[in-house]
């Protein structure tokens, strides 16, 4: 993919991206953990909703 920047600007961008604060190692994405958290939150909010409706009636 060719860059639309002129060579001098492209050099500045590459230098910027090579700075240490942009080289952070990240843990791998775990979709099953995200799914589990979402399911737990939905179940928890559902139970809270039922509790509040029970107390309101």
N, CA, C, O and CB atoms as a CASP TS submission, in Angstrom:
PFRMAT TS
TARGET T0000
AUTHOR 0000-0000-0000
METHOD Language model
MODEL 1
PARENT N/A
ATOM      1  N   UNK     1       0.853  -1.174   0.000  1.00  0.00           N
ATOM      2  CA  UNK     1       0.000   0.000   0.000  1.00  0.00           C
ATOM      3  C   UNK     1       0.897   1.235   0.000  1.00  0.00           C
ATOM      4  O   UNK     1       1.740   1.397   0.883  1.00  0.00           O
ATOM      5  CB  UNK     1      -0.970  -0.001   1.228  1.00  0.00           C
ATOM      6  N   UNK     2       0.719   2.080  -0.966  1.00  0.00           N
ATOM      7  CA  UNK     2       1.547   3.277  -1.055  1.00  0.00           C
ATOM      8  C   UNK     2       1.012   4.362  -0.131  1.00  0.00           C
ATOM      9  O   UNK     2      -0.189   4.453   0.125  1.00  0.00           O
ATOM     10  CB  UNK     2       1.606   3.788  -2.503  1.00  0.00           C
ATOM     11  N   UNK     3       1.928   5.173   0.358  1.00  0.00           N
ATOM     12  CA  UNK     3       1.563   6.248   1.271  1.00  0.00           C
ATOM     13  C   UNK     3       1.227   7.509   0.496  1.00  0.00           C
ATOM     14  O   UNK     3       1.809   7.772  -0.556  1.00  0.00           O
ATOM     15  CB  UNK     3       2.694   6.520   2.266  1.00  0.00           C
ATOM     16  N   UNK     4       0.296   8.280   1.011  1.00  0.00           N
ATOM     17  CA  UNK     4      -0.051   9.552   0.386  1.00  0.00           C
ATOM     18  C   UNK     4       0.813  10.686   0.935  1.00  0.00           C
ATOM     19  O   UNK     4       0.733  11.816   0.454  1.00  0.00           O
ATOM     20  CB  UNK     4      -1.535   9.866   0.605  1.00  0.00           C
ATOM     21  N   UNK     5       1.624  10.393   1.923  1.00  0.00           N
ATOM     22  CA  UNK     5       2.482  11.418   2.509  1.00  0.00           C
ATOM     23  C   UNK     5       3.735  11.588   1.677  1.00  0.00           C
ATOM     24  O   UNK     5       4.164  10.681   0.964  1.00  0.00           O
ATOM     25  CB  UNK     5       2.846  11.065   3.955  1.00  0.00           C
ATOM     26  N   UNK     6       4.307  12.767   1.788  1.00  0.00           N
ATOM     27  CA  UNK     6       5.591  12.931   1.115  1.00  0.00           C
ATOM     28  C   UNK     6       6.656  12.203   1.944  1.00  0.00           C
ATOM     29  O   UNK     6       6.425  11.943   3.125  1.00  0.00           O
ATOM     30  CB  UNK     6       5.951  14.456   0.931  1.00  0.00           C
ATOM     31  N   UNK     7       7.788  11.874   1.377  1.00  0.00           N
ATOM     32  CA  UNK     7       8.786  11.045   2.079  1.00  0.00           C
ATOM     33  C   UNK     7       9.240  11.618   3.423  1.00  0.00           C
ATOM     34  O   UNK     7       9.491  10.857   4.358  1.00  0.00           O
ATOM     35  CB  UNK     7       9.990  10.860   1.200  1.00  0.00           C
ATOM     36  N   UNK     8       9.348  12.922   3.533  1.00  0.00           N
ATOM     37  CA  UNK     8       9.783  13.523   4.800  1.00  0.00           C
ATOM     38  C   UNK     8       8.736  13.316   5.890  1.00  0.00           C
ATOM     39  O   UNK     8       9.070  12.960   7.020  1.00  0.00           O
ATOM     40  CB  UNK     8      10.063  15.026   4.617  1.00  0.00           C
ATOM     41  N   UNK     9       7.463  13.541   5.546  1.00  0.00           N
ATOM     42  CA  UNK     9       6.394  13.333   6.523  1.00  0.00           C
ATOM     43  C   UNK     9       6.280  11.859   6.900  1.00  0.00           C
ATOM     44  O   UNK     9       6.058  11.531   8.065  1.00  0.00           O
ATOM     45  CB  UNK     9       5.054  13.841   5.969  1.00  0.00           C
ATOM     46  N   UNK    10       6.430  10.978   5.929  1.00  0.00           N
ATOM     47  CA  UNK    10       6.372   9.540   6.209  1.00  0.00           C
ATOM     48  C   UNK    10       7.478   9.137   7.172  1.00  0.00           C
ATOM     49  O   UNK    10       7.264   8.302   8.051  1.00  0.00           O
ATOM     50  CB  UNK    10       6.482   8.729   4.908  1.00  0.00           C
ATOM     51  N   UNK    11       8.661   9.726   7.012  1.00  0.00           N
ATOM     52  CA  UNK    11       9.778   9.446   7.922  1.00  0.00           C
ATOM     53  C   UNK    11       9.432   9.872   9.348  1.00  0.00           C
ATOM     54  O   UNK    11       9.738   9.156  10.302  1.00  0.00           O
ATOM     55  CB  UNK    11      11.058  10.169   7.446  1.00  0.00           C
ATOM     56  N   UNK    12       8.797  11.030   9.496  1.00  0.00           N
ATOM     57  CA  UNK    12       8.397  11.508  10.825  1.00  0.00           C
ATOM     58  C   UNK    12       7.362  10.570  11.454  1.00  0.00           C
ATOM     59  O   UNK    12       7.429  10.285  12.650  1.00  0.00           O
ATOM     60  CB  UNK    12       7.826  12.942  10.733  1.00  0.00           C
ATOM     61  N   UNK    13       6.427  10.100  10.667  1.00  0.00           N
ATOM     62  CA  UNK    13       5.408   9.177  11.174  1.00  0.00           C
ATOM     63  C   UNK    13       6.060   7.881  11.636  1.00  0.00           C
ATOM     64  O   UNK    13       5.726   7.375  12.708  1.00  0.00           O
ATOM     65  CB  UNK    13       4.341   8.886  10.092  1.00  0.00           C
ATOM     66  N   UNK    14       6.971   7.340  10.860  1.00  0.00           N
ATOM     67  CA  UNK    14       7.635   6.095  11.242  1.00  0.00           C
ATOM     68  C   UNK    14       8.474   6.265  12.498  1.00  0.00           C
ATOM     69  O   UNK    14       8.510   5.372  13.344  1.00  0.00           O
ATOM     70  CB  UNK    14       8.509   5.596  10.106  1.00  0.00           C
ATOM     71  N   UNK    15       9.150   7.407  12.630  1.00  0.00           N
ATOM     72  CA  UNK    15       9.923   7.674  13.851  1.00  0.00           C
ATOM     73  C   UNK    15       9.000   7.770  15.056  1.00  0.00           C
ATOM     74  O   UNK    15       9.318   7.263  16.132  1.00  0.00           O
ATOM     75  CB  UNK    15      10.743   8.972  13.707  1.00  0.00           C
ATOM     76  N   UNK    16       7.864   8.418  14.876  1.00  0.00           N
ATOM     77  CA  UNK    16       6.887   8.560  15.964  1.00  0.00           C
ATOM     78  C   UNK    16       6.385   7.190  16.422  1.00  0.00           C
ATOM     79  O   UNK    16       6.280   6.931  17.621  1.00  0.00           O
ATOM     80  CB  UNK    16       5.697   9.439  15.512  1.00  0.00           C
ATOM     81  N   UNK    17       6.081   6.325  15.471  1.00  0.00           N
ATOM     82  CA  UNK    17       5.550   5.009  15.819  1.00  0.00           C
ATOM     83  C   UNK    17       6.599   4.091  16.435  1.00  0.00           C
ATOM     84  O   UNK    17       6.244   3.104  17.078  1.00  0.00           O
ATOM     85  CB  UNK    17       4.967   4.355  14.595  1.00  0.00           C
ATOM     86  N   UNK    18       7.871   4.391  16.254  1.00  0.00           N
ATOM     87  CA  UNK    18       8.929   3.574  16.836  1.00  0.00           C
ATOM     88  C   UNK    18       9.307   4.002  18.252  1.00  0.00           C
ATOM     89  O   UNK    18      10.159   3.371  18.878  1.00  0.00           O
ATOM     90  CB  UNK    18      10.144   3.624  15.956  1.00  0.00           C
ATOM     91  N   UNK    19       8.690   5.058  18.761  1.00  0.00           N
ATOM     92  CA  UNK    19       8.980   5.503  20.126  1.00  0.00           C
ATOM     93  C   UNK    19       8.553   4.418  21.120  1.00  0.00           C
ATOM     94  O   UNK    19       7.620   3.665  20.845  1.00  0.00           O
ATOM     95  CB  UNK    19       8.256   6.850  20.437  1.00  0.00           C
ATOM     96  N   UNK    20       9.235   4.332  22.281  1.00  0.00           N
ATOM     97  CA  UNK    20       8.946   3.252  23.240  1.00  0.00           C
ATOM     98  C   UNK    20       7.498   3.233  23.756  1.00  0.00           C
ATOM     99  O   UNK    20       6.960   2.158  24.022  1.00  0.00           O
ATOM    100  CB  UNK    20       9.879   3.371  24.413  1.00  0.00           C
ATOM    101  N   UNK    21       6.873   4.383  23.897  1.00  0.00           N
ATOM    102  CA  UNK    21       5.505   4.383  24.431  1.00  0.00           C
ATOM    103  C   UNK    21       4.495   3.800  23.448  1.00  0.00           C
ATOM    104  O   UNK    21       3.356   3.528  23.828  1.00  0.00           O
ATOM    105  CB  UNK    21       5.094   5.795  24.802  1.00  0.00           C
ATOM    106  N   UNK    22       4.892   3.605  22.195  1.00  0.00           N
ATOM    107  CA  UNK    22       3.997   3.005  21.207  1.00  0.00           C
ATOM    108  C   UNK    22       4.330   1.540  20.958  1.00  0.00           C
ATOM    109  O   UNK    22       3.773   0.924  20.048  1.00  0.00           O
ATOM    110  CB  UNK    22       4.066   3.777  19.901  1.00  0.00           C
ATOM    111  N   UNK    23       5.227   0.980  21.753  1.00  0.00           N
ATOM    112  CA  UNK    23       5.654  -0.409  21.583  1.00  0.00           C
ATOM    113  C   UNK    23       5.200  -1.263  22.768  1.00  0.00           C
ATOM    114  O   UNK    23       5.970  -2.088  23.258  1.00  0.00           O
ATOM    115  CB  UNK    23       7.187  -0.486  21.426  1.00  0.00           C
ATOM    116  N   UNK    24       3.983  -1.081  23.228  1.00  0.00           N
ATOM    117  CA  UNK    24       3.471  -1.771  24.409  1.00  0.00           C
ATOM    118  C   UNK    24       3.075  -3.198  24.025  1.00  0.00           C
ATOM    119  O   UNK    24       2.340  -3.418  23.063  1.00  0.00           O
ATOM    120  CB  UNK    24       2.259  -1.004  25.020  1.00  0.00           C
ATOM    121  N   UNK    25       3.576  -4.154  24.797  1.00  0.00           N
ATOM    122  CA  UNK    25       3.182  -5.550  24.588  1.00  0.00           C
ATOM    123  C   UNK    25       1.796  -5.753  25.201  1.00  0.00           C
ATOM    124  O   UNK    25       1.559  -5.371  26.346  1.00  0.00           O
ATOM    125  CB  UNK    25       4.230  -6.543  25.220  1.00  0.00           C
ATOM    126  N   UNK    26       0.906  -6.339  24.457  1.00  0.00           N
ATOM    127  CA  UNK    26      -0.462  -6.558  24.933  1.00  0.00           C
ATOM    128  C   UNK    26      -0.730  -8.046  25.083  1.00  0.00           C
ATOM    129  O   UNK    26      -0.194  -8.877  24.348  1.00  0.00           O
ATOM    130  CB  UNK    26      -1.488  -5.923  23.972  1.00  0.00           C
ATOM    131  N   UNK    27      -1.584  -8.358  26.067  1.00  0.00           N
ATOM    132  CA  UNK    27      -2.001  -9.747  26.212  1.00  0.00           C
ATOM    133  C   UNK    27      -2.897 -10.119  25.035  1.00  0.00           C
ATOM    134  O   UNK    27      -3.562  -9.252  24.468  1.00  0.00           O
ATOM    135  CB  UNK    27      -2.738  -9.974  27.566  1.00  0.00           C
ATOM    136  N   UNK    28      -2.920 -11.381  24.666  1.00  0.00           N
ATOM    137  CA  UNK    28      -3.788 -11.786  23.547  1.00  0.00           C
ATOM    138  C   UNK    28      -5.266 -11.621  23.917  1.00  0.00           C
ATOM    139  O   UNK    28      -5.653 -11.794  25.072  1.00  0.00           O
ATOM    140  CB  UNK    28      -3.501 -13.255  23.143  1.00  0.00           C
ATOM    141  N   UNK    29      -6.065 -11.291  22.930  1.00  0.00           N
ATOM    142  CA  UNK    29      -7.502 -11.123  23.122  1.00  0.00           C
ATOM    143  C   UNK    29      -8.136 -12.482  23.381  1.00  0.00           C
ATOM    144  O   UNK    29      -7.892 -13.441  22.649  1.00  0.00           O
ATOM    145  CB  UNK    29      -8.152 -10.439  21.892  1.00  0.00           C
ATOM    146  N   UNK    30      -8.959 -12.559  24.437  1.00  0.00           N
ATOM    147  CA  UNK    30      -9.618 -13.816  24.782  1.00  0.00           C
ATOM    148  C   UNK    30     -11.130 -13.623  24.700  1.00  0.00           C
ATOM    149  O   UNK    30     -11.747 -13.133  25.645  1.00  0.00           O
ATOM    150  CB  UNK    30      -9.197 -14.300  26.204  1.00  0.00           C
ATOM    151  N   UNK    31     -11.726 -14.008  23.570  1.00  0.00           N
ATOM    152  CA  UNK    31     -13.161 -13.765  23.394  1.00  0.00           C
ATOM    153  C   UNK    31     -14.029 -14.549  24.371  1.00  0.00           C
ATOM    154  O   UNK    31     -15.110 -14.082  24.732  1.00  0.00           O
ATOM    155  CB  UNK    31     -13.565 -14.109  21.986  1.00  0.00           C
ATOM    156  N   UNK    32     -13.587 -15.732  24.811  1.00  0.00           N
ATOM    157  CA  UNK    32     -14.410 -16.518  25.737  1.00  0.00           C
ATOM    158  C   UNK    32     -14.501 -15.834  27.095  1.00  0.00           C
ATOM    159  O   UNK    32     -15.543 -15.908  27.745  1.00  0.00           O
ATOM    160  CB  UNK    32     -13.838 -17.937  25.898  1.00  0.00           C
ATOM    161  N   UNK    33     -13.449 -15.178  27.535  1.00  0.00           N
ATOM    162  CA  UNK    33     -13.501 -14.439  28.790  1.00  0.00           C
ATOM    163  C   UNK    33     -14.467 -13.263  28.665  1.00  0.00           C
ATOM    164  O   UNK    33     -15.246 -13.004  29.583  1.00  0.00           O
ATOM    165  CB  UNK    33     -12.095 -13.946  29.189  1.00  0.00           C
ATOM    166  N   UNK    34     -14.425 -12.558  27.553  1.00  0.00           N
ATOM    167  CA  UNK    34     -15.350 -11.453  27.320  1.00  0.00           C
ATOM    168  C   UNK    34     -16.789 -11.956  27.307  1.00  0.00           C
ATOM    169  O   UNK    34     -17.666 -11.326  27.899  1.00  0.00           O
ATOM    170  CB  UNK    34     -15.020 -10.741  25.997  1.00  0.00           C
ATOM    171  N   UNK    35     -17.042 -13.068  26.650  1.00  0.00           N
ATOM    172  CA  UNK    35     -18.384 -13.637  26.604  1.00  0.00           C
ATOM    173  C   UNK    35     -18.858 -14.021  27.999  1.00  0.00           C
ATOM    174  O   UNK    35     -20.010 -13.771  28.352  1.00  0.00           O
ATOM    175  CB  UNK    35     -18.417 -14.857  25.680  1.00  0.00           C
ATOM    176  N   UNK    36     -17.982 -14.625  28.794  1.00  0.00           N
ATOM    177  CA  UNK    36     -18.347 -15.012  30.158  1.00  0.00           C
ATOM    178  C   UNK    36     -18.686 -13.790  31.007  1.00  0.00           C
ATOM    179  O   UNK    36     -19.653 -13.817  31.768  1.00  0.00           O
ATOM    180  CB  UNK    36     -17.209 -15.804  30.809  1.00  0.00           C
ATOM    181  N   UNK    37     -17.913 -12.738  30.887  1.00  0.00           N
ATOM    182  CA  UNK    37     -18.184 -11.522  31.651  1.00  0.00           C
ATOM    183  C   UNK    37     -19.516 -10.924  31.236  1.00  0.00           C
ATOM    184  O   UNK    37     -20.292 -10.502  32.094  1.00  0.00           O
ATOM    185  CB  UNK    37     -17.057 -10.496  31.461  1.00  0.00           C
ATOM    186  N   UNK    38     -19.796 -10.880  29.950  1.00  0.00           N
ATOM    187  CA  UNK    38     -21.065 -10.322  29.468  1.00  0.00           C
ATOM    188  C   UNK    38     -22.237 -11.151  29.980  1.00  0.00           C
ATOM    189  O   UNK    38     -23.240 -10.589  30.420  1.00  0.00           O
ATOM    190  CB  UNK    38     -21.085 -10.266  27.924  1.00  0.00           C
ATOM    191  N   UNK    39     -22.128 -12.471  29.930  1.00  0.00           N
ATOM    192  CA  UNK    39     -23.212 -13.342  30.405  1.00  0.00           C
ATOM    193  C   UNK    39     -23.434 -13.149  31.905  1.00  0.00           C
ATOM    194  O   UNK    39     -24.579 -13.069  32.352  1.00  0.00           O
ATOM    195  CB  UNK    39     -22.893 -14.827  30.100  1.00  0.00           C
ATOM    196  N   UNK    40     -22.367 -13.074  32.678  1.00  0.00           N
ATOM    197  CA  UNK    40     -22.494 -12.872  34.122  1.00  0.00           C
ATOM    198  C   UNK    40     -23.151 -11.530  34.430  1.00  0.00           C
ATOM    199  O   UNK    40     -23.997 -11.448  35.320  1.00  0.00           O
ATOM    200  CB  UNK    40     -21.117 -12.952  34.797  1.00  0.00           C
ATOM    201  N   UNK    41     -22.772 -10.484  33.708  1.00  0.00           N
ATOM    202  CA  UNK    41     -23.375  -9.171  33.935  1.00  0.00           C
ATOM    203  C   UNK    41     -24.858  -9.184  33.579  1.00  0.00           C
ATOM    204  O   UNK    41     -25.671  -8.629  34.317  1.00  0.00           O
ATOM    205  CB  UNK    41     -22.645  -8.097  33.116  1.00  0.00           C
ATOM    206  N   UNK    42     -25.219  -9.804  32.471  1.00  0.00           N
ATOM    207  CA  UNK    42     -26.625  -9.864  32.059  1.00  0.00           C
ATOM    208  C   UNK    42     -27.444 -10.650  33.079  1.00  0.00           C
ATOM    209  O   UNK    42     -28.542 -10.229  33.442  1.00  0.00           O
ATOM    210  CB  UNK    42     -26.757 -10.505  30.656  1.00  0.00           C
ATOM    211  N   UNK    43     -26.929 -11.778  33.541  1.00  0.00           N
ATOM    212  CA  UNK    43     -27.639 -12.576  34.549  1.00  0.00           C
ATOM    213  C   UNK    43     -27.765 -11.779  35.846  1.00  0.00           C
ATOM    214  O   UNK    43     -28.828 -11.767  36.468  1.00  0.00           O
ATOM    215  CB  UNK    43     -26.903 -13.922  34.808  1.00  0.00           C
ATOM    216  N   UNK    44     -26.692 -11.118  36.252  1.00  0.00           N
ATOM    217  CA  UNK    44     -26.731 -10.313  37.474  1.00  0.00           C
ATOM    218  C   UNK    44     -27.747  -9.189  37.389  1.00  0.00           C
ATOM    219  O   UNK    44     -28.493  -8.956  38.339  1.00  0.00           O
ATOM    220  CB  UNK    44     -25.365  -9.738  37.763  1.00  0.00           C
ATOM    221  N   UNK    45     -27.785  -8.492  36.267  1.00  0.00           N
ATOM    222  CA  UNK    45     -28.768  -7.416  36.116  1.00  0.00           C
ATOM    223  C   UNK    45     -30.188  -7.962  36.052  1.00  0.00           C
ATOM    224  O   UNK    45     -31.116  -7.325  36.552  1.00  0.00           O
ATOM    225  CB  UNK    45     -28.470  -6.598  34.860  1.00  0.00           C
ATOM    226  N   UNK    46     -30.371  -9.122  35.450  1.00  0.00           N
ATOM    227  CA  UNK    46     -31.693  -9.750  35.425  1.00  0.00           C
ATOM    228  C   UNK    46     -32.167 -10.117  36.818  1.00  0.00           C
ATOM    229  O   UNK    46     -33.326  -9.900  37.169  1.00  0.00           O
ATOM    230  CB  UNK    46     -31.673 -10.988  34.549  1.00  0.00           C
ATOM    231  N   UNK    47     -31.248 -10.684  37.620  1.00  0.00           N
ATOM    232  CA  UNK    47     -31.612 -11.026  39.001  1.00  0.00           C
ATOM    233  C   UNK    47     -31.905  -9.779  39.821  1.00  0.00           C
ATOM    234  O   UNK    47     -32.837  -9.776  40.625  1.00  0.00           O
ATOM    235  CB  UNK    47     -30.494 -11.832  39.666  1.00  0.00           C
ATOM    236  N   UNK    48     -31.138  -8.735  39.633  1.00  0.00           N
ATOM    237  CA  UNK    48     -31.388  -7.473  40.323  1.00  0.00           C
ATOM    238  C   UNK    48     -32.741  -6.903  39.918  1.00  0.00           C
ATOM    239  O   UNK    48     -33.473  -6.388  40.762  1.00  0.00           O
ATOM    240  CB  UNK    48     -30.273  -6.460  40.022  1.00  0.00           C
ATOM    241  N   UNK    49     -33.075  -6.989  38.652  1.00  0.00           N
ATOM    242  CA  UNK    49     -34.368  -6.511  38.170  1.00  0.00           C
ATOM    243  C   UNK    49     -35.508  -7.284  38.819  1.00  0.00           C
ATOM    244  O   UNK    49     -36.502  -6.693  39.240  1.00  0.00           O
ATOM    245  CB  UNK    49     -34.450  -6.630  36.646  1.00  0.00           C
ATOM    246  N   UNK    50     -35.367  -8.601  38.899  1.00  0.00           N
ATOM    247  CA  UNK    50     -36.415  -9.406  39.542  1.00  0.00           C
ATOM    248  C   UNK    50     -36.536  -9.075  41.025  1.00  0.00           C
ATOM    249  O   UNK    50     -37.644  -9.011  41.557  1.00  0.00           O
ATOM    250  CB  UNK    50     -36.125 -10.903  39.365  1.00  0.00           C
ATOM    251  N   UNK    51     -35.412  -8.867  41.691  1.00  0.00           N
ATOM    252  CA  UNK    51     -35.439  -8.501  43.107  1.00  0.00           C
ATOM    253  C   UNK    51     -36.145  -7.166  43.309  1.00  0.00           C
ATOM    254  O   UNK    51     -36.972  -7.032  44.211  1.00  0.00           O
ATOM    255  CB  UNK    51     -34.015  -8.435  43.673  1.00  0.00           C
ATOM    256  N   UNK    52     -35.826  -6.178  42.478  1.00  0.00           N
ATOM    257  CA  UNK    52     -36.455  -4.871  42.607  1.00  0.00           C
ATOM    258  C   UNK    52     -37.943  -4.931  42.308  1.00  0.00           C
ATOM    259  O   UNK    52     -38.729  -4.252  42.968  1.00  0.00           O
ATOM    260  CB  UNK    52     -35.785  -3.874  41.687  1.00  0.00           C
ATOM    261  N   UNK    53     -38.349  -5.738  41.315  1.00  0.00           N
ATOM    262  CA  UNK    53     -39.781  -5.855  41.008  1.00  0.00           C
ATOM    263  C   UNK    53     -40.506  -6.570  42.146  1.00  0.00           C
ATOM    264  O   UNK    53     -41.659  -6.254  42.439  1.00  0.00           O
ATOM    265  CB  UNK    53     -39.997  -6.614  39.670  1.00  0.00           C
ATOM    266  N   UNK    54     -39.845  -7.526  42.785  1.00  0.00           N
ATOM    267  CA  UNK    54     -40.451  -8.223  43.921  1.00  0.00           C
ATOM    268  C   UNK    54     -40.637  -7.264  45.101  1.00  0.00           C
ATOM    269  O   UNK    54     -41.664  -7.297  45.780  1.00  0.00           O
ATOM    270  CB  UNK    54     -39.581  -9.431  44.342  1.00  0.00           C
ATOM    271  N   UNK    55     -39.639  -6.411  45.339  1.00  0.00           N
ATOM    272  CA  UNK    55     -39.726  -5.468  46.450  1.00  0.00           C
ATOM    273  C   UNK    55     -40.711  -4.340  46.159  1.00  0.00           C
ATOM    274  O   UNK    55     -41.267  -3.769  47.097  1.00  0.00           O
ATOM    275  CB  UNK    55     -38.352  -4.890  46.756  1.00  0.00           C
ATOM    276  N   UNK    56     -40.940  -4.006  44.913  1.00  0.00           N
ATOM    277  CA  UNK    56     -41.827  -2.893  44.545  1.00  0.00           C
ATOM    278  C   UNK    56     -43.283  -3.310  44.609  1.00  0.00           C
ATOM    279  O   UNK    56     -44.150  -2.454  44.788  1.00  0.00           O
ATOM    280  CB  UNK    56     -41.495  -2.380  43.143  1.00  0.00           C
ATOM    281  N   UNK    57     -43.581  -4.579  44.469  1.00  0.00           N
ATOM    282  CA  UNK    57     -44.993  -5.001  44.459  1.00  0.00           C
ATOM    283  C   UNK    57     -45.525  -5.281  45.822  1.00  0.00           C
ATOM    284  O   UNK    57     -46.693  -5.643  45.965  1.00  0.00           O
ATOM    285  CB  UNK    57     -45.170  -6.213  43.617  1.00  0.00           C
TER
END
